[in-house]
Amino acid sequence: MNTLFFAALIDGSGLPRAQANSTTLKTIFLIAFAIIGALAFLFMVIAGARYALSKGEPDNIQRAKNEMKYSAIGLIIAALAAAIVNFVLGKL
């Protein structure tokens, strides 16, 4: 087969094109990251309540500490992702 034939098949003219600019993309991503960050914070608050209500049981304390740790990691990842998206979209 000829490579020119394949190039004609995938020229992209029939594909839909989005009319979004970098400001629209930035807004969409920041809203998504804000929701993710809010959920991570909510999970951290719930884990803190579980820690406070653990009644000194080692298993419940460890489970609550792990939940707080993973919630904090999720919050950090969401913040870093938002910073990366701001940086990349700022360069476009």
C-alpha positions as CSV (number, residue, x, y, z in Angstrom):
1,M,0.0,0.0,0.0
2,N,1.0,3.5,-0.6
3,T,1.6,5.8,2.4
4,L,-0.1,8.6,0.6
5,F,-3.3,6.6,0.6
6,F,-3.2,6.2,4.3
7,A,-2.5,9.9,4.7
8,A,-5.6,10.7,2.7
9,L,-7.6,8.4,5.0
10,I,-6.6,10.2,8.2
11,D,-6.5,13.8,7.1
12,G,-8.8,14.9,10.0
13,S,-11.2,17.0,8.0
14,G,-14.2,14.9,9.1
15,L,-13.3,15.1,12.8
16,P,-15.2,17.5,15.1
17,R,-13.3,20.5,16.3
18,A,-13.8,22.2,19.7
19,Q,-14.1,25.9,19.8
20,A,-12.4,26.2,23.2
21,N,-9.5,28.5,23.9
22,S,-7.0,28.3,26.7
23,T,-9.2,30.4,29.0
24,T,-12.1,28.0,28.7
25,L,-9.8,25.0,29.2
26,K,-8.2,26.6,32.2
27,T,-11.7,27.3,33.7
28,I,-12.8,23.7,33.1
29,F,-9.7,22.2,34.6
30,L,-9.7,24.5,37.6
31,I,-13.3,23.7,38.4
32,A,-12.5,20.0,38.2
33,F,-9.5,20.3,40.4
34,A,-11.5,22.5,42.9
35,I,-14.1,19.7,43.2
36,I,-11.4,17.1,43.6
37,G,-9.6,19.2,46.3
38,A,-12.9,19.8,48.1
39,L,-13.6,16.1,48.2
40,A,-10.1,15.4,49.5
41,F,-10.6,18.0,52.2
42,L,-14.0,16.5,53.1
43,F,-12.5,13.1,53.4
44,M,-9.8,14.5,55.6
45,V,-12.4,16.0,57.9
46,I,-14.3,12.7,58.1
47,A,-11.0,10.9,58.9
48,G,-10.3,13.4,61.6
49,A,-13.8,12.8,63.1
50,R,-13.1,9.0,62.9
51,Y,-9.8,9.6,64.7
52,A,-11.5,11.6,67.4
53,L,-14.2,9.0,67.9
54,S,-11.9,6.0,67.7
55,K,-12.1,5.5,71.5
56,G,-8.5,4.6,71.8
57,E,-8.8,1.4,69.7
58,P,-5.6,0.8,67.9
59,D,-7.2,-0.5,64.7
60,N,-9.5,2.4,64.4
61,I,-6.8,4.9,65.1
62,Q,-4.5,3.4,62.5
63,R,-7.3,3.3,59.9
64,A,-8.2,7.0,60.6
65,K,-4.5,8.0,60.3
66,N,-4.2,6.2,57.0
67,E,-7.3,7.9,55.7
68,M,-5.9,11.3,56.8
69,K,-2.6,10.5,55.1
70,Y,-4.2,9.5,51.8
71,S,-6.6,12.5,51.9
72,A,-3.6,14.8,52.4
73,I,-1.8,13.1,49.5
74,G,-4.9,13.5,47.3
75,L,-5.1,17.2,48.3
76,I,-1.5,17.8,47.4
77,I,-1.9,16.0,44.0
78,A,-4.9,18.1,43.2
79,A,-3.1,21.3,44.0
80,L,0.0,20.3,42.0
81,A,-2.2,19.3,39.0
82,A,-3.9,22.7,39.1
83,A,-0.5,24.4,39.2
84,I,0.8,22.3,36.3
85,V,-2.3,23.0,34.2
86,N,-2.0,26.8,35.0
87,F,1.6,26.7,33.9
88,V,1.1,24.7,30.7
89,L,-2.0,26.7,29.6
90,G,-0.2,29.9,30.4
91,K,2.5,29.0,27.9
92,L,0.0,28.4,25.1
